[in-house]
Amino acid sequence: MITVWGRITSANVQAVMWALAELGVESKRIDTGGAFGGTDTPEYLAMNPNKLVPTIQDGDLTMWESAAIVRYLGATYGDDGFWPSDPVARARIDQWAEWAKTSFAPTLLGGIFLPLVATREENRDAKAVAAAVTRMQGLARIVDARLARSPFLGGERLAFGDCIFGTLLYRYFTVDFERADTPHLQAYYDRLRSRPAYERSAMISYESLRAK
């Protein structure tokens, strides 16, 4: 039984929970972070000094950083489709996982989602949001071109990189902003939405995060 500390409204927690569900690994999640608090207790800080979520415990292993956790889960519990044994095949997926964390996620979450959802309208920087939307359109076209070649980032089967990237798409497609025309990205999202594990783990309402 793997224990996960983190609120389910966190996109990073969602990526971990989705990977666990796809892999069929039994887990329990403890609401932590955000409105639930608990990240500044001595017990939690002993596990994760960053005061962030998620944190997992699997036997004697305690880990933080969602992408690292997903990779660990893939290496430990995944088959050759989810976590390719061939380092070249794995690297081709991993570059997209890194891109999702370093390029797509900061632009979407920090540049668009937080200003439009978690910030009152009178406090938004409209120029900064517009610039982020322009960047997002370019990034979406990049991954659209990749998804024109195969159903998933690694080919014909869902893999660890899809869990790191695909979790972000529920917010990408449901926040109101001007998206680029990306039919292959839309088809990819539709495939993800048809997966019960994705629906349960990633398609989570973020209304509790909306600025009042």
Backbone hydrogen bonds in HBPLUS format (Angstrom, degrees):
<---DONOR---> <-ACCEPTOR-->    atom                        ^
c    i                          cat <-CA-CA->   ^        H-A-AA   ^      H-
h    n   atom  resd res      DA  || num        DHA   H-A  angle D-A-AA Bond
n    s   type  num  typ     dist DA aas  dist angle  dist       angle   num
A0002-ILE N   A0026-GLU O   3.13 MM  24  6.47 171.9  2.14 141.8 142.3     1
A0028-LYS N   A0002-ILE O   2.89 MM  26  6.39 148.0  2.00 158.0 164.5     2
A0003-THR N   A0057-GLN O   3.08 MM  54  5.23 163.0  2.11 149.8 151.6     3
A0057-GLN N   A0003-THR O   2.90 MM  54  5.23 144.6  2.02 145.6 153.4     4
A0004-VAL N   A0028-LYS O   2.82 MM  24  6.15 158.1  1.87 157.9 163.1     5
A0030-ILE N   A0004-VAL O   2.74 MM  26  6.16 156.9  1.79 161.4 168.8     6
A0005-TRP N   A0055-THR O   2.79 MM  50  5.19 170.5  1.80 162.0 165.2     7
A0055-THR N   A0005-TRP O   3.18 MM  50  5.19 144.5  2.31 136.0 145.0     8
A0006-GLY N   A0030-ILE O   2.96 MM  24  6.14 168.5  1.98 154.9 158.0     9
A0007-ARG N   A0032-THR O   2.86 MM  25  5.26 107.7  2.39 169.6 150.7    10
A0010-SER N   A0007-ARG O   3.14 MM   3  5.77 164.6  2.17 118.7 121.8    11
A0014-GLN N   A0010-SER O   2.93 MM   4  6.20 157.8  1.98 151.7 158.6    12
A0015-ALA N   A0011-ALA O   3.11 MM   4  6.36 150.4  2.20 143.6 149.5    13
A0017-MET N   A0013-VAL O   2.93 MM   4  6.21 165.3  1.95 158.2 162.6    14
A0018-TRP N   A0014-GLN O   2.82 MM   4  5.92 156.9  1.87 152.0 158.1    15
A0019-ALA N   A0015-ALA O   3.06 MM   4  6.21 162.0  2.09 142.8 147.7    16
A0020-LEU N   A0016-VAL O   2.98 MM   4  6.22 163.6  2.00 152.2 156.6    17
A0021-ALA N   A0017-MET O   2.98 MM   4  6.16 156.9  2.03 143.6 149.9    18
A0022-GLU N   A0018-TRP O   2.84 MM   4  6.11 162.4  1.87 157.4 162.0    19
A0023-LEU N   A0019-ALA O   2.98 MM   4  6.11 151.3  2.06 148.1 155.8    20
A0024-GLY N   A0020-LEU O   2.97 MM   4  6.03 114.6  2.41 136.1 152.1    21
A0025-VAL N   A0020-LEU O   3.02 MM   5  5.20 159.1  2.06 152.0 152.7    22
A0024-GLY N   A0021-ALA O   3.17 MM   3  5.03 147.1  2.29  95.5 105.3    23
A0033-GLY N   A0037-GLY O   2.80 MM   4  4.51 171.4  1.80 133.3 134.7    24
A0036-PHE N   A0033-GLY O   3.04 MM   3  5.24 143.3  2.18 136.6 130.0    25
A0037-GLY N   A0034-GLY O   3.16 MM   3  5.58 147.9  2.26 109.7 118.0    26
A0045-LEU N   A0041-THR O   2.92 MM   4  6.10 172.6  1.93 163.4 165.7    27
A0046-ALA N   A0042-PRO O   3.04 MM   4  6.12 139.5  2.21 138.8 148.1    28
A0047-MET N   A0044-TYR O   2.84 MM   3  5.18 136.7  2.03 105.9 118.7    29
A0048-ASN N   A0044-TYR O   2.77 MM   4  6.03 161.3  1.80 156.8 163.4    30
A0051-LYS N   A0048-ASN O   3.43 MM   3  6.14 176.6  2.43 121.7 122.6    31
A0056-ILE N   A0063-MET O   2.84 MM   7  5.32 159.8  1.88 150.5 157.3    32
A0063-MET N   A0056-ILE O   2.94 MM   7  5.32 157.1  2.00 142.8 149.7    33
A0058-ASP N   A0061-LEU O   2.80 MM   3  5.16 159.4  1.84 153.5 160.2    34
A0061-LEU N   A0058-ASP O   3.07 MM   3  5.16 160.0  2.11 126.3 124.0    35
A0069-ILE N   A0065-GLU O   2.95 MM   4  6.22 151.8  2.03 152.2 161.4    36
A0070-VAL N   A0066-SER O   2.90 MM   4  6.20 160.8  1.93 153.9 158.2    37
A0071-ARG N   A0067-ALA O   2.99 MM   4  6.24 158.0  2.04 147.1 153.0    38
A0072-TYR N   A0068-ALA O   2.91 MM   4  6.15 156.5  1.97 145.4 152.3    39
A0073-LEU N   A0069-ILE O   2.83 MM   4  6.13 162.3  1.87 156.6 161.3    40
A0074-GLY N   A0070-VAL O   2.92 MM   4  6.15 158.8  1.97 147.7 153.5    41
A0075-ALA N   A0071-ARG O   2.89 MM   4  6.11 165.5  1.91 154.8 158.2    42
A0076-THR N   A0072-TYR O   2.89 MM   4  5.99 148.8  1.99 149.6 158.1    43
A0077-TYR N   A0073-LEU O   2.75 MM   4  5.57 166.1  1.76 151.3 156.1    44
A0078-GLY N   A0074-GLY O   2.87 MM   4  4.41 140.1  2.04 118.3 126.7    45
A0083-TRP N   A0079-ASP O   2.89 MM   4  5.95 168.3  1.91 162.1 166.1    46
A0160-PHE N   A0082-PHE O   3.08 MM  78  5.58 156.7  2.13 148.7 141.7    47
A0090-ARG N   A0086-ASP O   2.94 MM   4  6.17 160.6  1.98 157.4 163.7    48
A0091-ALA N   A0087-PRO O   2.87 MM   4  5.88 151.0  1.96 136.6 144.5    49
A0092-ARG N   A0088-VAL O   3.09 MM   4  6.33 151.1  2.18 148.4 154.8    50
A0093-ILE N   A0090-ARG O   3.19 MM   3  5.34 128.7  2.46  98.2 110.9    51
A0094-ASP N   A0090-ARG O   2.85 MM   4  6.05 159.7  1.89 150.1 157.0    52
A0095-GLN N   A0091-ALA O   2.99 MM   4  6.11 149.8  2.08 150.1 153.9    53
A0096-TRP N   A0093-ILE O   3.01 MM   3  5.50 129.2  2.28 108.4 120.8    54
A0097-ALA N   A0093-ILE O   3.10 MM   4  6.50 147.6  2.21 145.0 154.9    55
A0098-GLU N   A0094-ASP O   2.88 MM   4  6.15 159.3  1.92 154.4 158.5    56
A0099-TRP N   A0095-GLN O   2.97 MM   4  6.11 155.8  2.03 137.9 145.1    57
A0100-ALA N   A0096-TRP O   2.86 MM   4  6.01 151.1  1.94 141.3 148.8    58
A0101-LYS N   A0097-ALA O   3.21 MM   4  6.51 150.3  2.30 141.4 148.2    59
A0102-THR N   A0098-GLU O   2.85 MM   4  6.04 157.5  1.90 156.9 163.7    60
A0103-SER N   A0099-TRP O   2.82 MM   4  5.31 153.0  1.89 143.2 147.9    61
A0104-PHE N   A0099-TRP O   3.17 MM   5  6.55 156.6  2.23 145.4 152.3    62
A0105-ALA N   A0100-ALA O   2.77 MM   5  5.71 160.0  1.81 155.5 161.0    63
A0107-THR N   A0103-SER O   3.45 MM   4  6.41 159.5  2.49 140.9 146.5    64
A0108-LEU N   A0104-PHE O   2.93 MM   4  6.08 166.1  1.95 157.7 162.2    65
A0109-LEU N   A0105-ALA O   2.76 MM   4  5.65 159.5  1.81 156.7 161.9    66
A0110-GLY N   A0106-PRO O   3.01 MM   4  5.15 129.2  2.28 117.1 131.4    67
A0111-GLY N   A0106-PRO O   3.25 MM   5  6.70 136.0  2.46 143.8 155.4    68
A0111-GLY N   A0107-THR O   3.13 MM   4  4.79 127.5  2.42 104.6 119.0    69
A0112-ILE N   A0108-LEU O   3.10 MM   4  5.12 142.3  2.25 116.8 125.9    70
A0113-PHE N   A0108-LEU O   2.68 MM   5  5.96 171.7  1.69 163.7 166.8    71
A0114-LEU N   A0109-LEU O   2.88 MM   5  5.87 167.7  1.90 159.5 161.0    72
A0116-LEU N   A0112-ILE O   2.96 MM   4  5.94 162.4  1.99 153.1 158.7    73
A0117-VAL N   A0113-PHE O   2.78 MM   4  5.58 148.2  1.88 153.7 160.9    74
A0118-ALA N   A0114-LEU O   2.95 MM   4  4.76 125.9  2.25 114.0 129.9    75
A0211-ALA N   A0117-VAL O   2.83 MM  94  6.31 157.2  1.88 152.1 152.1    76
A0123-ASN N   A0120-ARG O   2.88 MM   3  5.44 152.5  1.96 117.1 126.1    77
A0124-ARG N   A0121-GLU O   3.23 MM   3  5.39 170.6  2.24 111.0 113.5    78
A0129-VAL N   A0125-ASP O   3.00 MM   4  6.30 158.3  2.05 156.7 163.5    79
A0130-ALA N   A0126-ALA O   2.93 MM   4  6.11 162.5  1.96 148.7 153.4    80
A0131-ALA N   A0127-LYS O   2.98 MM   4  6.19 155.7  2.04 145.3 151.7    81
A0132-ALA N   A0128-ALA O   2.99 MM   4  6.22 152.8  2.06 143.9 151.4    82
A0133-VAL N   A0129-VAL O   2.87 MM   4  6.17 153.1  1.94 152.9 160.6    83
A0134-THR N   A0130-ALA O   3.06 MM   4  6.34 156.3  2.12 146.2 151.9    84
A0135-ARG N   A0131-ALA O   3.02 MM   4  6.34 158.9  2.07 147.0 152.5    85
A0136-MET N   A0132-ALA O   2.79 MM   4  5.98 156.6  1.84 148.4 155.7    86
A0137-GLN N   A0133-VAL O   2.95 MM   4  6.19 151.8  2.03 148.9 155.3    87
A0138-GLY N   A0134-THR O   3.31 MM   4  6.64 155.8  2.38 145.2 150.3    88
A0139-LEU N   A0135-ARG O   3.01 MM   4  6.34 159.3  2.05 152.9 158.8    89
A0140-ALA N   A0136-MET O   2.85 MM   4  5.99 160.0  1.89 153.2 158.7    90
A0141-ARG N   A0137-GLN O   3.15 MM   4  6.33 149.5  2.24 140.7 148.0    91
A0142-ILE N   A0138-GLY O   3.16 MM   4  6.47 145.7  2.28 141.7 150.8    92
A0142-ILE N   A0139-LEU O   3.11 MM   3  5.08 120.0  2.49  93.2 108.2    93
A0143-VAL N   A0139-LEU O   3.19 MM   4  6.58 163.5  2.21 157.8 158.8    94
A0144-ASP N   A0140-ALA O   2.90 MM   4  5.98 144.4  2.03 141.6 152.7    95
A0145-ALA N   A0141-ARG O   3.07 MM   4  6.23 154.0  2.14 143.3 148.0    96
A0146-ARG N   A0142-ILE O   3.31 MM   4  6.71 149.6  2.41 139.9 148.0    97
A0147-LEU N   A0143-VAL O   2.94 MM   4  6.18 160.4  1.98 150.1 154.8    98
A0148-ALA N   A0144-ASP O   3.03 MM   4  6.22 117.3  2.44 139.2 154.2    99
A0148-ALA N   A0145-ALA O   3.37 MM   3  5.19 148.1  2.48  92.6 101.6   100
A0149-ARG N   A0146-ARG O   3.14 MM   3  5.84 165.1  2.16 117.4 122.0   101
A0152-PHE N   A0155-GLY O   2.94 MM   3  5.15 151.7  2.02 160.3 162.7   102
A0155-GLY N   A0152-PHE O   3.16 MM   3  5.15 153.1  2.24 101.9 110.1   103
A0162-ASP N   A0159-ALA O   2.99 MM   3  5.51 135.0  2.20 112.1 123.8   104
A0163-CYS N   A0160-PHE O   3.11 MM   3  5.35 126.2  2.42 100.5 113.5   105
A0164-ILE N   A0160-PHE O   3.32 MM   4  6.72 149.2  2.42 145.4 153.5   106
A0165-PHE N   A0161-GLY O   2.96 MM   4  6.16 160.6  2.00 150.2 155.3   107
A0166-GLY N   A0162-ASP O   2.57 MM   4  5.13 143.4  1.70 136.8 149.6   108
A0168-LEU N   A0165-PHE O   3.04 MM   3  5.91 148.2  2.15 124.8 131.4   109
A0169-LEU N   A0166-GLY O   3.02 MM   3  5.43 153.2  2.09 111.9 119.8   110
A0172-TYR N   A0168-LEU O   3.07 MM   4  6.29 158.8  2.12 145.5 152.1   111
A0173-PHE N   A0169-LEU O   2.90 MM   4  5.89 162.7  1.93 148.2 150.0   112
A0174-THR N   A0171-ARG O   3.30 MM   3  5.18 143.8  2.44  95.6 105.8   113
A0175-VAL N   A0171-ARG O   3.04 MM   4  5.76 148.7  2.14 151.4 151.6   114
A0186-GLN N   A0182-THR O   3.02 MM   4  6.27 157.7  2.07 154.1 161.0   115
A0187-ALA N   A0183-PRO O   2.95 MM   4  6.14 156.1  2.01 141.0 147.2   116
A0188-TYR N   A0184-HIS O   2.96 MM   4  6.11 152.2  2.04 140.4 148.2   117
A0189-TYR N   A0185-LEU O   2.94 MM   4  6.20 161.4  1.98 149.4 153.9   118
A0190-ASP N   A0186-GLN O   2.91 MM   4  6.20 154.3  1.98 148.0 155.5   119
A0191-ARG N   A0187-ALA O   2.97 MM   4  6.28 147.9  2.07 143.3 151.6   120
A0191-ARG N   A0188-TYR O   3.08 MM   3  5.09 117.5  2.49  94.4 109.6   121
A0192-LEU N   A0188-TYR O   2.96 MM   4  6.34 155.7  2.02 150.7 157.6   122
A0193-ARG N   A0189-TYR O   2.87 MM   4  6.12 160.9  1.90 153.9 159.0   123
A0194-SER N   A0191-ARG O   3.23 MM   3  5.31 138.1  2.42  97.1 108.3   124
A0195-ARG N   A0192-LEU O   2.96 MM   3  5.44 163.3  1.99 116.9 122.4   125
A0198-TYR N   A0195-ARG O   3.01 MM   3  5.35 124.5  2.33 107.4 121.2   126
A0199-GLU N   A0195-ARG O   3.04 MM   4  6.37 164.3  2.06 159.5 164.3   127
A0200-ARG N   A0196-PRO O   2.97 MM   4  6.16 163.5  2.00 153.1 156.8   128
A0201-SER N   A0197-ALA O   3.06 MM   4  5.99 150.0  2.15 137.7 145.8   129
A0202-ALA N   A0198-TYR O   2.76 MM   4  5.27 164.0  1.78 147.2 151.5   130
A0209-LEU N   A0206-TYR O   2.90 MM   3  5.41 155.1  1.97 113.6 121.9   131
A0210-ARG N   A0207-GLU O   3.08 MM   3  5.19 158.5  2.13 106.1 112.9   132
